[in-house]
């Protein structure tokens, strides 16, 4: 059950992370944040990132093997990266519709699947 909670928290965390890192670009496209100074963009992004960290830290704590979770440190990191790129792809596809997936993106996803396989290999 800790593994499931970890993955769900990581998904939520990465949704916030994607909006924190790239949401201001969408606001710029919509002419909302064009006049914001850089510090304003940073504060905006950090306010969203607070929620990311509020989910990421418990996800890693719950999922870590030394705390009763099922994952070692390397497994947690690979899971987080795969979730991060998957969430990014979905959100970017929704927010930035001009961004298309190409064959090399699918090849990269296959490499990520291979990374997950190898990190869980005994």
Long-range contacts (C-beta under 8 A, 24 or more apart in sequence): 2-62, 2-63, 2-68, 2-69, 2-70, 3-63, 3-69, 3-70, 3-71, 5-59, 5-62, 5-63, 6-59, 6-60, 6-62, 6-63, 6-69, 6-70, 6-71, 6-76, 6-79, 7-59, 7-79, 7-83, 9-55, 9-56, 9-58, 9-59, 9-62, 10-55, 10-56, 10-59, 10-79, 10-80, 10-83, 11-83, 11-87, 12-55, 13-52, 13-53, 13-55, 13-56, 13-59, 14-52, 14-80, 14-83, 14-84, 14-87, 14-88, 15-87, 15-91, 16-48, 16-49, 16-51, 16-52, 16-55, 17-49, 17-52, 17-56, 17-84, 17-87, 18-84, 18-87, 18-88, 18-91, 18-92, 19-48, 19-91, 20-45, 20-46, 20-48, 20-49, 20-52, 21-45, 22-88, 22-91, 22-92, 22-95, 22-96, 23-48, 23-95, 25-96, 26-95, 26-96, 29-96, 56-80, 74-119, 75-119, 75-120, 78-115, 78-116, 78-119, 79-116, 81-112, 81-115, 82-112, 82-113, 82-115, 82-116, 85-109, 85-112
